Amino acid sequence: MRPVLGVVVPAHDEEELLPACLAGLRVAVGAVADRARVDVVVVADACTDRTEAVARRCGVEVLRVDARTVGRARAVGASFLLGRGPSWLATTDADSVVPPDWLAAQLDARAEGADAWVGTVEVADWRGLPAPVRTRYRDAYENGDGDAHRHVHGASLGIAAGPYEAVGGFPSRATGEDVALVARLDRAGFRVVRDGAHPVATSARTVGRAPDGFAGHLLGLAGRRVIADSSGTRRAEDPRPDQRRGRENGSAAHIS
């Protein structure tokens, strides 16, 4: 009997980026069609745009929640899929595109006894960020030894159903739920495989859906932060005066 896999995609107002995410998943699912049945669910969390309609148009199941917390959204999606008896859960993000062999790599790891599979990400488009940010990011991110990376991303993560439930699943956190889950798996002695060979392409936006998430990391590398206006709308703060002058002059701004 073919194993059943479940894929969770939390989404908050992602109508623009979600189609590419689901297109990538469609290819990855097709690549393992002879090896597994794959159920994909988009968890539309407090959406005010057309995220839900976009997901349904792409032929994907949708759960509507008002968690306003990515950790809770992932957990709800995982719980929903676990009701169908999958042996493996995978998760990615709505602003990310998985490679064609993303699920195949996880199935291979599962067949070799892995309890969890932790992938990596790469930025799809660096436009809008100063050139030094790209260098800083790569210097910090690639400071590892091949597959022996220590990164954890909800955009590229897979867990066997039993171990997932054994450690309590995703905590209901606004950010860091992925890191917390993998830490629990490590502490419990489960076999966690780190794989740097199948990176997921993710966006380089600097105002993300999860506070202090990947977008916040990129913003920090640029020496900036997220601020909120009087209405509560979050945005990246304006560059410092010296950075603005650099852009106006057509030169790369110096990031200190």
N, C-alpha and C positions, 0 to 999 in steps of 0.2 A: 504494500500500500504506500502511495506517495505521502510524504509528510505534509503537514499544513503549516504554512508560514503566515504571520500577520504583520502588516506594516502600518504604523501609526504616524500620521502627519498632523501635528497641531498647527492651527492657522488662525491668526487674528488680523483681519482686514488685509488679505493677501491676494486680492483678485488679479493684480497685475503680474505677480511672480508665480502664482500657483500653477498656471497651465504648463510652464516649462518644467516645474517639479514633477507634475503628474505624467508628462510626456516621457521624462527620463525614467520614471518608475515603470511605465508601460513597457519600455524596452527591456529593463532589467527583469521584469516578471516574465516576459516572453522568452528570455534567455534560459529560464529554468522551468519552462512549462512542462518539459518531459520528466522533471525531477520532483516537482512539488506543486501543490495548489497554494496560491497566494491570495490572501484577502487584504485589501487596502482600505483604510478608513481615514477620512479627513475629519479632524475634530475642530469644528468652527467655533472658536471661543470668543464670545461677545462681539461678533462681527457686525459692523454697520454698513459694509459695502456688499458686493456681489460674490463674496468668497464661496458661499454655499451653492449658489447657482452655477458658478464656474466648475466646482467640483462635480456636481451632478451632471453637468453637460459633458464632462470628461468620463462619465460612467463610473464614478467612484462613490461609495457609500459615505454619508455625512452624519456625524453626530453634532448636535447643536448644544453647546454648554455656555454658561455664563460664569466660568471660573476666574477669568482675567488673570490666570496664573499658568505659565507653560507647564510647570511640573504637574499640576492638577489635570490639565488638558491631556498630557501624555498618559497619565495614570488612568483617566477615564477611557481613553482609546484602548489602552492595553487590557483593561478589565473587560471591555466590550468584546474584544477579539478572543480573549481567553475563554469566554463562554462557548466558543466554537471548537475548543480543544486543539489549538495549535501547539506544535512542539517547539516553535521558535518565534520570537517577537523581534522585529526590527523597527527602527524609528529614524526618520529624517525630518528636515524642516521645510516649510513651504517656500522659503527663499533659496532653496538649494536644489541642485540637480545631481542625482546619483549616476555613476558610470554604468555602462551596460552589464558589467560583470559583478556588480555590487552584491546582489543576492547570491550569485554563484559562489563568490568568495566566502560568504557566510555559511552556505551549505557545506562547502568543503571543510571549513573549520569545525562545523558541527559534526561532520562524519569522522573527523580526527579526534573527537573527544572534547572540543571546547565547550565551556559553559557560557561564555560570552565572547563577543568579537567587538573590538574597538578600532574604528577606522580614523582617518584623518580628513582634513578639508583643505581646499586650495581656493584662493580668491579668484572669482571669475573675471572681474573687471575692476581695475584700479583707478579708473577715471574719477575725478572729484577729490582725490586725496593727493597731497604733495608726494613727489618722488621718493624722498627719504623714508616715508612711512613703509613703502614696499620693501626697502632694504632692511629696515629695522625688524619688520615682521619676519622676513625670511631668515635673518640671522638668529632670531630668537626661536622661531618655530622649527627650523631644520637642525637645531643643535642637538642632534640625537644620533643614534646608530641604526639606520635603516628601519626595520620593523619594530625595533625596541623603543618606540616613542612612548611618552607619558601623557599625551594629549587625550582628552575626552570630549566628544562633541555629540550632542543629541542629534545632530544632522547625520551622523554615521555611527550607528550603534546597533548591536544585535545581542539578544540574550535568550538562552534556553528558558522555556516556560517554567520548569521546576525551580531552578535557581532564582528566577525573577520573583516568584511567589515566596520562596524561602526567606528572602531578605526584605520582604515587604514592599517591593516594587518601587516606583518613582515617588519620592516625597513631594508633597504639595508646596513646592517652593516657586518663587517668582523667577529665580535663576539658580543655576548650579544643581538642578535635580539630576542631571546626567552624571556629574562628577560624584555626587553623593551615592548614587546607585552603584557605580563601579567600585567606589571605596568600600561599600558594604560587601560586595562580592569578593573583593580582595581579602578583606578581614575574615570572611567566612571560609576562606580556603578554596573557593571555586577557581577553575582554570579560566583565566581571562587572557585571550589572545589579542595582541596588538598588531595591527596590520597597516603598514604605511604604503602599500602598493596599489590601493584602490581609492584615491582621494575623491571626495565629493566636492563639486564646484559650488561655492556659496557666494552670496552677495557681499559687496564691500560697503553697504550702507552704514552710516555712522549713527543713526538713530534707529535702534532695533526695537523689537517687541518685548524682549526681556531686559530689564534693567541690569547693567553690569554684565551683559552677555558678550557675544562675539563682537557686535557693533561697538559696544563700549570699549572693548580692548583695542580696536582699531582707532577709535577716537582718542584714547589715551596715548597711543603711539604718535598721534599727530599733535599732542600737547594741548588737547582741547577737552571739553566736557559737554554733557547734555544739560541744557537749562530748560526751564518751563516758563512760559509767559503767563500773563494774568488769567488767561482762560484755562491754564493747565496743559496747553499744547507743548509737547516736548520737541526740542530741536537742538542741533549742534550749535554751540556758541560761535559767534563770528571770530575769525582768526585775529591774532594780535596785530597791532598796526604794522609791524615790520613784515608780517606774512602778507597782509593786504597789499603793501607796497610792492612786494616781490611779485605777486600775481598781476598787479596793474602794469608792471614793467615787463611782463612776459617771462620772468625768470622764476626758477624754482625757489620757493621760500625756504629759509633755513629753519629747521626744527631743532630747538635746543632741549 
